Amino acid sequence: MYRYDQLDRNFVKARALQFRNQVERRLAGALSEDEFKPLRLQNGLYLQLHAYMLRVAIPYGVMSAQQLRGLAGIARDFDRGFGHFTTRQNIQFNWIKLVETPDILDRLASFDMHAIQTSGNCIRNVTSDPFAGAAADELEDPRGWCEIIRQWSTLHPEFAFLPRKFKIAVSAGATDRAATGFHDIGLRMVKNTDGQIGFRVLVGGGQGRTPRVAQQIAAFLPKHHLLSYLEAILRVYNQAGRRDNIYKARIKILVEAMGIDAFRDAVAAEWDKIRNSAIELPDAERDRILAHFAPVDLPPFPARDYMDDITRRRQTDRAFDQWMTRNITAHWHPDYCAVMISLKAIDRPPGDASAHEMEAIADIAETYGQDEIRATYEQNLIIPHMAKQHLPAIYDRLAALDLAGAEAGLIGDMIACPGLDYCNLANARSLPLADKIFRRFDDADRRADIGALRLNISGCINACGHHHAADIGILGVNKKGVEHYQITLGGRAGEAAAIGSIMGPSFEEADVPAAIERIVDTYMDLRHDSETFADSLIRLGTAPFKESLYA
């Protein structure tokens, strides 16, 4: 993983000191809220319903054990003992006092983290495949390119005040695990006919009130041209994007208004002006950054030393067997795997982790997992390099923490935004509804029998819960002062990204769990052998599900 050098540390400390001065001026009355708002947003500080919320960047989702312990300390010392992991591989603290924020930023800087550009109309945290560098199916580790983009975009003088926020994702696996189709720019690492690896570039994706799937602007971009091409795209957007209407300001609106061909031509014209300038990263600096992401040196273990024990445990322990089936992912090294730690359970807001849990996970990663943890798009955590021989011991340690749920990809693995419990933009609560749905499907064997099914919940049209991209999406709406929920079917976040279709009239909260159960029961009645919910929906269409939903 990338390690800060002295230049990085000096920069982050200077930024924290600058914000300390701004907070002092705000508390003294020298800055009004209108003057202070853009300054705090540039440092990830939001004013929510009940308190300030601080969003901390976890670049492309990668943390060391020391950093996770540091975040646990912030949760314990400055919040209410919890942190909330988000779909953009950040962590949020929801009960922050303004006067203490400078101390938090200083604490973050002490273990090489910050909250810079986690809000505001700028390039946000670059996200990636949480299995990057460990996945068996990737062309190349994309994290180095994420880090290059992060360094290029941080305080970029042209792009600090874009028409609207801007999000970039990079993925390199055969499966798109970074939802690149729902980003302002999505980068898919691909190989051309000459065997060279470069980028397939997508542009104009996003969710919110006008969800759009990104369109291809370049089939193959050589890696050494990445920054200049990104610069060209952002210049076109910065100059032509709307600033008169916040709801029309995203790049997806500009791409749709111009048409992808005209937008591509505008980017090509801009690129011609700058591609031969000094914008490209010097080879030595590129190599310095990429060297941080060299493959991890992993010692082999003879299979006879561990496979028999694991097989016997799976035969006698149903919960362990389910965990092995759902939460273990193949690694490029045959003696290793990636372990997903589910942050989803009854009475647990999706994505929440306590300070104690974060410290315990850090201990596991340090002892068994090469000192590395990943935050995922699905609001879970992953230890990416785990020797298979340690899996029974890891499971036992997670089970003791109530973190051994076998939920990966199942209906219980819900994505949910904070909703009306925290957010002043929300129309409805997300977290209590997620808990009610989990309780409706509280039998682990039943969830496993249902199989792969993505259910996401958003508390408002801003779609922070990514409901558009779920097999079953739930959107909170306000109907004459009463919380209601609209249901969509057929969304997908992977390579074949798609926006879910609205089924019909909304439901009151009390009726939603039963409505979801009717949809699931229809699938179970009509599915073919081993057919997933998504495959059944493609084969059958929405009609039988809609009929059962409103019967």
ZAZABA-998238 format. One record per residue (C-alpha): residue in three letters; x, y, z. Coordinates in Angstrom, 1 decimal. Each point is the difference from the previous one (the first is absolute). Layout:
N
R / r / px / py / pz
R / ALA / X / Y / Z
...
END
This chain:
551
R / r / px / py / pz
R / MET / 0.0 / 0.0 / 0.0
R / TYR / 1.1 / 3.6 / -0.5
R / ARG / 2.0 / 1.5 / 2.9
R / TYR / 0.3 / 3.7 / 0.6
R / ASP / 3.3 / 1.6 / -0.4
R / GLN / 1.0 / 3.3 / 1.8
R / LEU / -1.5 / 2.1 / -2.8
R / ASP / -3.4 / -1.7 / 0.5
R / ARG / 0.2 / 0.4 / 3.8
R / ASN / 0.9 / 3.6 / -0.2
R / PHE / -2.8 / 0.7 / -2.4
R / VAL / -2.7 / -1.7 / 2.1
R / LYS / 1.3 / 1.7 / 3.2
R / ALA / 0.0 / 3.4 / -1.6
R / ARG / -3.6 / -0.5 / -1.2
R / ALA / -1.1 / -1.0 / 3.5
R / LEU / 1.7 / 3.1 / 1.4
R / GLN / -1.8 / 2.2 / -2.6
R / PHE / -3.4 / -1.4 / 1.0
R / ARG / 0.7 / 0.4 / 3.7
R / ASN / 0.4 / 3.8 / -0.7
R / GLN / -3.2 / 0.0 / -2.0
R / VAL / -2.0 / -1.8 / 2.8
R / GLU / 1.4 / 2.5 / 2.5
R / ARG / -1.2 / 2.9 / -2.1
R / ARG / -3.4 / -1.6 / -0.4
R / LEU / -0.4 / -0.6 / 3.7
R / ALA / 1.1 / 3.6 / 0.7
R / GLY / -2.6 / 1.4 / -2.4
R / ALA / 2.6 / 1.2 / -2.5
R / LEU / -1.5 / -2.3 / -2.7
R / SER / -3.7 / -0.4 / -0.7
R / GLU / -1.4 / -3.4 / -0.7
R / ASP / -0.3 / 1.0 / -3.7
R / GLU / 3.7 / 0.8 / 0.0
R / PHE / 0.9 / -3.0 / 2.0
R / LYS / -2.1 / -2.6 / -1.9
R / PRO / 2.3 / -0.4 / -3.1
R / LEU / 3.1 / -0.2 / 2.3
R / ARG / -1.4 / -2.8 / 2.2
R / LEU / -1.4 / -1.9 / -3.0
R / GLN / 3.5 / 0.0 / -1.6
R / ASN / 1.1 / -1.8 / 3.2
R / GLY / -2.8 / -2.5 / 0.1
R / LEU / -2.1 / 1.6 / 2.7
R / TYR / -3.8 / 0.0 / -0.5
R / LEU / -2.7 / 1.5 / 2.2
R / GLN / -2.6 / -2.7 / 0.4
R / LEU / -3.3 / -0.2 / 1.9
R / HIS / 1.4 / -0.4 / 3.5
R / ALA / 3.7 / 0.7 / -0.2
R / TYR / 3.0 / 0.5 / -2.3
R / MET / 1.0 / -3.1 / -2.1
R / LEU / 3.6 / -0.5 / -1.0
R / ARG / 0.8 / -2.1 / -3.1
R / VAL / 3.5 / -1.4 / 0.0
R / ALA / 1.6 / -1.2 / -3.2
R / ILE / 1.2 / -3.6 / -0.3
R / PRO / 1.6 / 0.2 / -3.5
R / TYR / -1.2 / -2.8 / -2.1
R / GLY / -1.1 / -1.7 / 3.2
R / VAL / 3.5 / -1.0 / 1.3
R / MET / 1.0 / 0.3 / 3.6
R / SER / 2.8 / -1.4 / 2.2
R / ALA / -0.8 / -1.6 / 3.4
R / GLN / 1.5 / 3.2 / 1.6
R / GLN / -2.3 / 2.2 / -1.9
R / LEU / -3.1 / -2.1 / 0.9
R / ARG / 1.0 / 0.2 / 3.6
R / GLY / 0.4 / 3.8 / -0.4
R / LEU / -3.5 / 0.2 / -1.4
R / ALA / -1.3 / -2.0 / 3.0
R / GLY / 1.7 / 2.5 / 2.3
R / ILE / -1.8 / 2.9 / -1.7
R / ALA / -3.3 / -1.9 / 0.3
R / ARG / 0.5 / -0.5 / 3.7
R / ASP / 1.5 / 3.4 / 0.9
R / PHE / -2.0 / 2.3 / -2.3
R / ASP / -3.2 / -1.9 / -1.0
R / ARG / -2.3 / -2.4 / 1.7
R / GLY / 2.2 / -3.0 / -0.4
R / PHE / -0.9 / -0.8 / -3.6
R / GLY / 1.1 / 0.7 / -3.6
R / HIS / -2.1 / -0.4 / -3.1
R / PHE / 1.7 / -1.5 / -3.1
R / THR / -1.5 / 1.4 / -3.3
R / THR / -0.5 / -1.1 / -3.6
R / ARG / 2.8 / 2.2 / -1.0
R / GLN / 2.5 / -1.8 / 2.2
R / ASN / 0.1 / 2.8 / 2.5
R / ILE / -0.9 / 0.0 / 3.7
R / GLN / -2.3 / 2.5 / 1.6
R / PHE / -0.3 / 1.2 / 3.6
R / ASN / -3.5 / 1.3 / 0.7
R / TRP / 0.3 / 1.7 / 3.4
R / ILE / 2.8 / 2.5 / -0.4
R / LYS / 0.4 / 3.3 / 1.9
R / LEU / 1.3 / 2.9 / -2.0
R / VAL / 2.5 / 1.1 / 2.6
R / GLU / 1.6 / -3.5 / 0.0
R / THR / 0.3 / -0.3 / -3.7
R / PRO / 3.5 / 1.4 / -0.3
R / ASP / 1.2 / -2.5 / 2.7
R / ILE / -1.5 / -2.8 / -2.1
R / LEU / 1.8 / 1.2 / -3.1
R / ASP / 3.2 / 0.1 / 1.9
R / ARG / -0.6 / -3.5 / 1.3
R / LEU / -0.7 / -1.2 / -3.6
R / ALA / 3.2 / 1.6 / -1.2
R / SER / 1.9 / -1.9 / 2.7
R / PHE / -0.8 / -3.3 / -1.7
R / ASP / 0.1 / 1.3 / -3.6
R / MET / -3.7 / 0.6 / -0.7
R / HIS / -2.1 / 3.1 / -0.7
R / ALA / -3.5 / 1.3 / -1.0
R / ILE / 1.1 / 2.1 / -3.0
R / GLN / -2.4 / 0.1 / -3.0
R / THR / -2.4 / -2.4 / 1.5
R / SER / -2.7 / 2.7 / -0.6
R / GLY / -0.4 / 3.0 / -2.2
R / ASN / -0.1 / 0.5 / -3.8
R / CYS / 3.3 / -1.7 / -0.6
R / ILE / 1.4 / -3.4 / -0.9
R / ARG / -0.9 / -2.2 / 2.9
R / ASN / 1.6 / -3.2 / 1.4
R / VAL / 1.0 / -2.3 / -2.9
R / THR / -1.6 / -3.4 / 0.5
R / SER / 1.1 / -3.4 / -1.2
R / ASP / -0.4 / -3.8 / 0.2
R / PRO / 0.4 / -0.9 / 3.7
R / PHE / 1.7 / -3.2 / -1.2
R / ALA / 2.6 / 1.9 / -2.0
R / GLY / 3.5 / -1.5 / 0.3
R / ALA / -1.5 / -3.2 / 1.3
R / ALA / -2.6 / -1.0 / -2.6
R / ALA / 0.7 / -3.0 / -2.2
R / ASP / -1.7 / 1.5 / -3.0
R / GLU / 1.6 / 3.5 / -0.3
R / LEU / 2.2 / 1.1 / -2.9
R / GLU / 2.1 / 2.3 / 2.2
R / ASP / -0.3 / 1.5 / 3.5
R / PRO / -2.0 / 3.2 / -0.6
R / ARG / 0.8 / 1.6 / 3.4
R / GLY / 3.2 / 1.6 / -1.3
R / TRP / -2.0 / 1.9 / -2.6
R / CYS / -2.5 / 1.0 / 2.6
R / GLU / 2.8 / 1.5 / 2.1
R / ILE / 1.3 / 1.8 / -3.1
R / ILE / -3.4 / 1.5 / -0.6
R / ARG / -0.4 / 0.9 / 3.7
R / GLN / 3.3 / 1.9 / 0.1
R / TRP / -0.7 / 1.7 / -3.4
R / SER / -3.5 / 1.1 / 1.1
R / THR / 0.7 / 1.1 / 3.6
R / LEU / -0.3 / 3.8 / 0.0
R / HIS / 0.2 / 0.1 / -3.8
R / PRO / -0.3 / 3.8 / -0.7
R / GLU / -2.4 / -0.4 / -2.9
R / PHE / -2.3 / -2.6 / 1.6
R / ALA / -0.6 / 1.2 / 3.5
R / PHE / -3.3 / 1.7 / -0.9
R / LEU / -1.6 / -2.1 / -2.6
R / PRO / -3.7 / 0.4 / -0.9
R / ARG / -0.7 / -3.0 / 2.3
R / LYS / 1.7 / -2.8 / 1.9
R / PHE / 2.0 / -2.4 / -2.1
R / LYS / 0.6 / -3.7 / 0.5
R / ILE / 2.5 / -2.4 / -1.6
R / ALA / 0.3 / -3.8 / 0.3
R / VAL / 2.6 / -2.4 / -1.3
R / SER / -0.4 / -3.8 / -0.5
R / ALA / 2.3 / -2.6 / -1.5
R / GLY / -1.7 / -3.4 / 0.6
R / ALA / -2.0 / -2.1 / -2.4
R / THR / -2.9 / 1.0 / 2.1
R / ASP / -0.7 / 3.7 / 0.7
R / ARG / 0.0 / 0.2 / 3.8
R / ALA / 0.3 / 3.8 / 0.1
R / ALA / -3.3 / 1.0 / -1.6
R / THR / 1.8 / 2.0 / -2.7
R / GLY / -3.2 / 0.4 / -2.0
R / PHE / -1.5 / 2.2 / 2.6
R / HIS / 2.9 / 2.5 / 0.3
R / ASP / 0.7 / 3.3 / -1.7
R / ILE / 3.1 / -1.7 / -1.4
R / GLY / 0.4 / -3.8 / 0.1
R / LEU / 3.3 / -1.5 / -0.9
R / ARG / 0.1 / -3.7 / -1.0
R / MET / 3.5 / -1.5 / -0.5
R / VAL / 0.0 / -2.0 / -3.2
R / LYS / 2.4 / -1.7 / -2.4
R / ASN / 0.1 / 1.0 / -3.7
R / THR / 0.8 / -2.3 / -3.0
R / ASP / 3.7 / 0.7 / 0.4
R / GLY / 0.0 / -1.3 / 3.6
R / GLN / 0.4 / 3.5 / 1.5
R / ILE / -1.9 / 0.9 / 3.1
R / GLY / -1.8 / 3.4 / 0.1
R / PHE / -3.4 / 1.5 / 0.9
R / ARG / -3.5 / -0.3 / -1.4
R / VAL / -1.4 / 3.4 / 1.0
R / LEU / -3.7 / 0.5 / 0.9
R / VAL / -1.5 / 3.4 / 0.7
R / GLY / -3.3 / 1.5 / 1.2
R / GLY / -1.2 / -2.6 / 2.5
R / GLY / -1.7 / 0.7 / 3.3
R / GLN / -3.1 / -0.5 / 2.1
R / GLY / -2.1 / 2.6 / 1.8
R / ARG / -3.2 / 1.5 / -1.4
R / THR / 1.2 / -0.6 / -3.6
R / PRO / 1.8 / -3.4 / 0.0
R / ARG / 2.1 / -0.8 / -3.0
R / VAL / 2.4 / -2.8 / -1.0
R / ALA / 3.3 / 1.3 / -1.2
R / GLN / 0.8 / -0.2 / -3.7
R / GLN / 3.2 / -0.9 / -1.7
R / ILE / 2.1 / 2.9 / -1.2
R / ALA / 3.2 / -1.9 / -0.7
R / ALA / 0.4 / -3.7 / -0.7
R / PHE / 3.7 / -0.1 / 0.8
R / LEU / 2.1 / 2.7 / 1.6
R / PRO / 3.7 / -0.7 / 0.5
R / LYS / 1.0 / 0.3 / 3.6
R / HIS / 2.6 / 2.7 / -0.5
R / HIS / -2.8 / 2.3 / -1.4
R / LEU / -2.3 / -0.4 / 3.0
R / LEU / 0.5 / 3.3 / 1.8
R / SER / -0.2 / 2.2 / -3.1
R / TYR / -3.2 / -1.8 / -1.2
R / LEU / -1.6 / 0.5 / 3.4
R / GLU / 1.1 / 3.6 / -0.1
R / ALA / -1.7 / 0.5 / -3.4
R / ILE / -3.3 / -1.6 / 1.2
R / LEU / 0.0 / 2.2 / 3.1
R / ARG / 0.8 / 3.1 / -1.9
R / VAL / -2.9 / -0.5 / -2.4
R / TYR / -2.3 / -0.7 / 3.0
R / ASN / 1.3 / 3.0 / 2.0
R / GLN / -0.5 / 2.4 / -2.9
R / ALA / -3.3 / -1.4 / -1.4
R / GLY / -1.7 / -1.5 / 3.1
R / ARG / -3.0 / 1.9 / 1.4
R / ARG / 0.4 / 2.1 / 3.0
R / ASP / -3.5 / 1.6 / 0.1
R / ASN / -1.8 / -3.1 / 1.3
R / ILE / 1.5 / -2.4 / 2.6
R / TYR / -2.2 / -2.8 / -1.3
R / LYS / 1.3 / 0.4 / -3.6
R / ALA / 3.7 / 0.5 / 0.9
R / ARG / 1.4 / -3.5 / -0.2
R / ILE / 2.0 / -1.1 / -3.0
R / LYS / -2.7 / -2.7 / -0.8
R / ILE / -2.3 / 2.9 / -0.9
R / LEU / 2.6 / 1.6 / -2.2
R / VAL / 0.8 / -3.3 / -1.8
R / GLU / -3.7 / -0.6 / -0.6
R / ALA / -0.6 / 3.5 / -1.2
R / MET / 2.9 / 0.0 / -2.4
R / GLY / -0.2 / -3.6 / -1.0
R / ILE / 2.9 / -2.4 / 0.6
R / ASP / 1.4 / 0.5 / -3.5
R / ALA / 0.1 / 3.8 / 0.3
R / PHE / 1.4 / -0.2 / 3.5
R / ARG / 2.7 / -2.4 / -1.2
R / ASP / 0.9 / 2.5 / -2.8
R / ALA / 0.2 / 2.8 / 2.5
R / VAL / 2.3 / -2.0 / 2.2
R / ALA / 2.2 / -1.0 / -2.9
R / ALA / 0.4 / 3.7 / -1.1
R / GLU / 0.9 / 0.9 / 3.6
R / TRP / 2.4 / -2.9 / 0.2
R / ASP / 1.8 / 1.0 / -3.2
R / LYS / 0.8 / 3.3 / 1.7
R / ILE / 1.6 / -1.5 / 3.1
R / ARG / 1.1 / -3.6 / -0.6
R / ASN / 3.6 / 1.0 / -1.0
R / SER / 0.4 / 2.4 / 2.8
R / ALA / 1.7 / -0.7 / 3.4
R / ILE / -3.3 / -1.4 / 1.4
R / GLU / 1.1 / -3.6 / -0.2
R / LEU / 1.5 / -1.6 / 3.1
R / PRO / 3.8 / -0.4 / -0.2
R / ASP / 1.0 / -3.6 / -0.4
R / ALA / 2.1 / 0.1 / 3.2
R / GLU / -3.0 / 1.3 / 2.1
R / ARG / -2.4 / -2.5 / -1.6
R / ASP / 2.5 / -2.9 / 0.9
R / ARG / 0.4 / 1.4 / 3.6
R / ILE / -3.7 / -0.1 / 0.6
R / LEU / -0.7 / -3.4 / -1.7
R / ALA / 2.9 / -1.6 / 2.0
R / HIS / -2.1 / 0.4 / 3.1
R / PHE / -2.4 / -2.5 / -1.5
R / ALA / 2.3 / -2.8 / -1.0
R / PRO / -1.4 / -3.5 / 0.7
R / VAL / 0.1 / -1.0 / 3.7
R / ASP / 2.7 / -2.6 / 0.8
R / LEU / -2.2 / -2.9 / 1.2
R / PRO / 1.7 / -3.2 / 1.2
R / PRO / -1.7 / -3.3 / -1.2
R / PHE / -1.5 / -2.6 / 2.3
R / PRO / -0.3 / -3.7 / -0.9
R / ALA / -3.7 / -0.8 / -0.5
R / ARG / 0.3 / -3.1 / 2.1
R / ASP / 0.7 / 2.2 / 3.0
R / TYR / -3.5 / 1.7 / 0.0
R / MET / -2.5 / -1.3 / -2.6
R / ASP / -1.0 / -3.2 / 2.0
R / ASP / -0.7 / 2.1 / 3.1
R / ILE / -2.1 / 2.5 / -1.9
R / THR / -1.9 / -2.8 / -1.8
R / ARG / -0.8 / -1.7 / 3.3
R / ARG / -1.1 / 3.3 / 1.6
R / ARG / -2.3 / 0.7 / -2.9
R / GLN / -1.6 / -3.4 / 0.3
R / THR / -0.8 / 0.4 / 3.6
R / ASP / -0.6 / 3.8 / 0.4
R / ARG / -2.9 / 1.4 / -2.1
R / ALA / 0.7 / 3.6 / 0.8
R / PHE / 3.7 / -0.3 / -0.9
R / ASP / -0.9 / -1.8 / -3.2
R / GLN / -2.4 / 2.9 / -1.0
R / TRP / 2.7 / 2.5 / 0.9
R / MET / 2.5 / -1.8 / -2.2
R / THR / -2.5 / -0.1 / -2.8
R / ARG / -1.0 / 3.7 / 0.0
R / ASN / 2.8 / 2.0 / 1.6
R / ILE / 3.2 / -1.5 / -1.5
R / THR / 1.3 / 1.2 / -3.4
R / ALA / 2.6 / -1.5 / -2.2
R / HIS / 3.5 / 1.5 / 0.1
R / TRP / 2.8 / 0.0 / -2.7
R / HIS / 2.1 / -2.1 / 2.5
R / PRO / -1.5 / -3.5 / 0.4
R / ASP / 0.7 / -0.2 / 3.7
R / TYR / -1.7 / 3.3 / 0.7
R / CYS / -3.4 / 1.6 / -0.2
R / ALA / -1.8 / 3.2 / 0.8
R / VAL / -2.4 / 0.0 / 3.0
R / MET / -3.1 / 2.2 / 0.0
R / ILE / -1.1 / 1.2 / 3.4
R / SER / -3.7 / 0.8 / -0.1
R / LEU / -1.2 / 3.1 / 1.8
R / LYS / -3.6 / -1.0 / -0.5
R / ALA / -2.2 / -1.7 / 2.7
R / ILE / -3.2 / 0.6 / 1.9
R / ASP / 0.3 / 3.0 / 2.3
R / ARG / 3.0 / 1.3 / -2.0
R / PRO / -0.3 / 3.0 / -2.3
R / PRO / 1.6 / -1.2 / -3.3
R / GLY / 3.6 / 1.2 / -0.2
R / ASP / 0.4 / 0.8 / 3.7
R / ALA / 3.0 / -1.3 / 2.0
R / SER / 0.7 / 0.7 / 3.7
R / ALA / 3.4 / 1.2 / 1.2
R / HIS / 0.5 / -3.4 / 1.7
R / GLU / -0.8 / -1.9 / -3.2
R / MET / 2.3 / 2.2 / -2.1
R / GLU / 2.9 / -0.7 / 2.4
R / ALA / -0.7 / -3.7 / 0.0
R / ILE / -0.1 / -0.1 / -3.8
R / ALA / 3.3 / 2.0 / 0.0
R / ASP / 1.5 / -2.7 / 2.3
R / ILE / -1.2 / -2.8 / -2.3
R / ALA / 1.5 / 1.8 / -3.1
R / GLU / 3.3 / 0.6 / 1.7
R / THR / 0.3 / -3.5 / 1.4
R / TYR / -1.3 / -2.0 / -3.0
R / GLY / -0.7 / 2.3 / -3.0
R / GLN / 3.2 / 1.9 / -1.0
R / ASP / -1.1 / 3.1 / 1.9
R / GLU / -2.6 / 1.1 / -2.5
R / ILE / -3.7 / 0.6 / 0.0
R / ARG / -2.4 / 1.2 / -2.8
R / ALA / -3.3 / 1.9 / 0.2
R / THR / -2.5 / -1.1 / -2.7
R / TYR / -2.7 / 1.5 / -2.1
R / GLU / -2.4 / -2.2 / 1.8
R / GLN / 0.9 / 1.5 / 3.4
R / ASN / 1.9 / -3.0 / 1.3
R / LEU / 3.7 / -0.6 / 0.8
R / ILE / 2.4 / -2.4 / -1.7
R / ILE / 3.4 / -1.4 / 1.1
R / PRO / 1.5 / -0.6 / -3.5
R / HIS / 3.0 / -2.3 / 0.6
R / MET / -1.0 / -2.8 / 2.5
R / ALA / 1.8 / -3.3 / 0.1
R / LYS / -2.6 / -2.8 / -0.4
R / GLN / 1.5 / -1.9 / 2.9
R / HIS / -1.1 / 2.7 / 2.4
R / LEU / -3.7 / 0.0 / -1.1
R / PRO / -1.4 / -2.0 / 2.9
R / ALA / 1.8 / 2.2 / 2.5
R / ILE / -1.1 / 3.1 / -1.8
R / TYR / -3.6 / -1.2 / 0.0
R / ASP / 0.1 / -0.7 / 3.7
R / ARG / 1.3 / 3.5 / 0.8
R / LEU / -2.6 / 1.6 / -2.2
R / ALA / -2.8 / -2.1 / 1.5
R / ALA / 1.0 / 1.1 / 3.5
R / LEU / -0.6 / 3.6 / -1.3
R / ASP / -3.3 / -0.9 / -1.7
R / LEU / 1.7 / 0.9 / -3.3
R / ALA / -0.1 / -3.5 / -1.6
R / GLY / -3.3 / 0.5 / -1.9
R / ALA / 0.0 / -1.8 / -3.4
R / GLU / -1.7 / 2.8 / -1.8
R / ALA / 2.1 / 1.0 / -3.0
R / GLY / -2.3 / 0.6 / -2.9
R / LEU / -3.1 / -1.3 / 1.7
R / ILE / -3.2 / 1.9 / 0.9
R / GLY / 1.4 / 0.9 / 3.4
R / ASP / 3.0 / 1.7 / -1.5
R / MET / -2.0 / 3.2 / -0.5
R / ILE / 1.5 / 3.4 / -0.9
R / ALA / -1.8 / 2.8 / 1.8
R / CYS / 0.7 / 3.7 / 0.4
R / PRO / -0.4 / 1.6 / 3.5
R / GLY / -3.4 / 1.4 / -1.1
R / LEU / -2.2 / 2.2 / 2.1
R / ASP / 1.7 / -1.1 / 3.3
R / TYR / 3.0 / 2.2 / -0.9
R / CYS / -0.4 / 1.7 / -3.4
R / ASN / -1.8 / 3.3 / -0.4
R / LEU / -0.6 / -0.8 / -3.7
R / ALA / -1.8 / -3.2 / 0.6
R / ASN / -3.8 / -0.6 / -0.4
R / ALA / -0.1 / -3.2 / 1.9
R / ARG / 1.9 / -2.3 / 2.3
R / SER / 2.2 / -2.7 / -1.5
R / LEU / 1.6 / -1.7 / 3.0
R / PRO / -3.1 / -1.2 / 1.9
R / LEU / -1.5 / -1.3 / -3.2
R / ALA / 3.2 / -1.9 / -0.8
R / ASP / -0.3 / -1.6 / 3.4
R / LYS / -3.7 / -1.0 / -0.5
R / ILE / 0.8 / -1.6 / -3.3
R / PHE / 2.9 / -1.9 / 1.5
R / ARG / -2.3 / -1.3 / 2.8
R / ARG / -2.5 / -1.1 / -2.7
R / PHE / 2.7 / -2.2 / -1.4
R / ASP / 1.7 / -0.9 / 3.3
R / ASP / 0.7 / -3.6 / -0.8
R / ALA / 3.5 / -0.5 / -1.4
R / ASP / -0.9 / -3.1 / -1.9
R / ARG / -2.8 / 1.8 / -1.7
R / ARG / 2.2 / 2.9 / -1.0
R / ALA / 2.5 / -2.5 / -1.4
R / ASP / -2.7 / -1.8 / -1.9
R / ILE / -1.2 / 3.2 / -1.6
R / GLY / 3.6 / 0.6 / -1.2
R / ALA / 1.5 / 3.0 / -1.6
R / LEU / -2.3 / 3.0 / 0.3
R / ARG / 1.0 / 3.6 / 0.4
R / LEU / -2.4 / 2.2 / 2.0
R / ASN / 0.9 / 3.7 / 0.5
R / ILE / -1.9 / 2.8 / 1.8
R / SER / 0.2 / 3.7 / -0.5
R / GLY / -1.7 / 2.6 / 2.3
R / CYS / -0.5 / 2.5 / -2.8
R / ILE / 0.4 / 0.5 / -3.7
R / ASN / 3.8 / 0.9 / 0.4
R / ALA / 0.4 / -3.8 / 0.0
R / CYS / 2.9 / -0.3 / 2.5
R / GLY / -1.2 / -3.6 / 0.6
R / HIS / 0.4 / -0.8 / -3.7
R / HIS / -3.6 / -1.3 / -0.3
R / HIS / 0.1 / 0.5 / -3.8
R / ALA / 2.7 / -2.6 / -0.3
R / ALA / -1.6 / -2.8 / 2.0
R / ASP / -2.0 / -3.1 / -0.9
R / ILE / -2.6 / 1.4 / 2.4
R / GLY / 0.3 / 3.7 / 0.7
R / ILE / -1.9 / 2.0 / 2.6
R / LEU / -0.4 / 3.7 / -0.1
R / GLY / -1.3 / 2.1 / 2.9
R / VAL / -2.5 / 2.7 / -1.1
R / ASN / -2.2 / 2.4 / 1.9
R / LYS / -3.7 / -0.4 / -0.7
R / LYS / -2.1 / 2.7 / 1.7
R / GLY / 2.3 / 0.1 / 3.0
R / VAL / 0.2 / -3.8 / 0.3
R / GLU / 3.0 / -2.2 / -0.7
R / HIS / -0.6 / -2.2 / -3.0
R / TYR / 2.3 / -2.3 / -2.0
R / GLN / 0.1 / -0.6 / -3.8
R / ILE / 1.2 / -3.3 / -1.3
R / THR / 2.1 / -0.6 / -3.1
R / LEU / 1.2 / -3.2 / -1.6
R / GLY / 2.8 / -0.9 / -2.4
R / GLY / 2.9 / 2.3 / 0.9
R / ARG / 3.6 / -1.2 / -0.4
R / ALA / 3.3 / 1.5 / 0.9
R / GLY / 2.4 / -2.3 / -1.8
R / GLU / 1.3 / -0.2 / -3.6
R / ALA / -3.6 / -0.1 / -1.3
R / ALA / -1.1 / 3.0 / 2.1
R / ALA / -3.7 / 0.8 / -0.1
R / ILE / -2.5 / 2.3 / 1.7
R / GLY / -2.9 / -1.7 / 1.9
R / SER / -3.5 / 0.5 / -1.2
R / ILE / -2.6 / 1.6 / 2.3
R / MET / -2.8 / -2.6 / 0.7
R / GLY / -2.8 / 2.3 / 1.0
R / PRO / -1.6 / 1.8 / 2.9
R / SER / 2.1 / 0.3 / 3.2
R / PHE / -0.6 / -1.8 / 3.3
R / GLU / -0.1 / 1.1 / 3.6
R / GLU / 2.9 / -1.2 / 2.1
R / ALA / -2.0 / -2.7 / 1.8
R / ASP / -1.0 / -1.6 / -3.3
R / VAL / 3.5 / -0.1 / -1.6
R / PRO / 1.4 / -3.2 / 1.5
R / ALA / -3.0 / -2.0 / -1.0
R / ALA / 0.2 / 1.6 / -3.5
R / ILE / 3.6 / -1.1 / -0.3
R / GLU / -0.9 / -3.5 / 1.1
R / ARG / -2.7 / -0.2 / -2.7
R / ILE / 2.6 / 0.8 / -2.6
R / VAL / 2.5 / -2.6 / 1.4
R / ASP / -2.7 / -2.6 / 0.3
R / THR / -1.0 / 0.5 / -3.7
R / TYR / 3.7 / -0.4 / -1.0
R / MET / 0.3 / -3.2 / 2.1
R / ASP / -3.2 / -1.4 / -1.6
R / LEU / 1.0 / 0.8 / -3.6
R / ARG / 3.8 / -0.4 / -0.1
R / HIS / 1.8 / -2.7 / -1.9
R / ASP / 2.6 / -2.1 / 1.7
R / SER / 3.0 / 2.1 / 1.2
R / GLU / -1.5 / 3.1 / -1.6
R / THR / 0.7 / 3.3 / 1.8
R / PHE / -2.6 / 2.6 / 0.6
R / ALA / 1.6 / 2.2 / -2.6
R / ASP / 0.0 / -2.8 / -2.6
R / SER / -3.7 / -0.8 / 0.8
R / LEU / -0.9 / 3.7 / -0.4
R / ILE / 1.7 / 0.1 / -3.4
R / ARG / -1.8 / -3.2 / -1.1
R / LEU / -3.5 / 0.8 / 1.4
R / GLY / -0.1 / 3.8 / -0.1
R / THR / -1.5 / 2.1 / 2.8
R / ALA / -3.7 / -1.0 / -0.7
R / PRO / -0.3 / -3.0 / 2.4
R / PHE / 1.9 / 1.9 / 2.7
R / LYS / -2.2 / 3.1 / -0.3
R / GLU / -3.1 / -2.1 / 0.0
R / SER / 0.9 / -1.7 / 3.3
R / LEU / 1.3 / 3.3 / 1.5
R / TYR / -3.4 / 1.7 / -0.5
R / ALA / -2.3 / -3.1 / 0.4
END
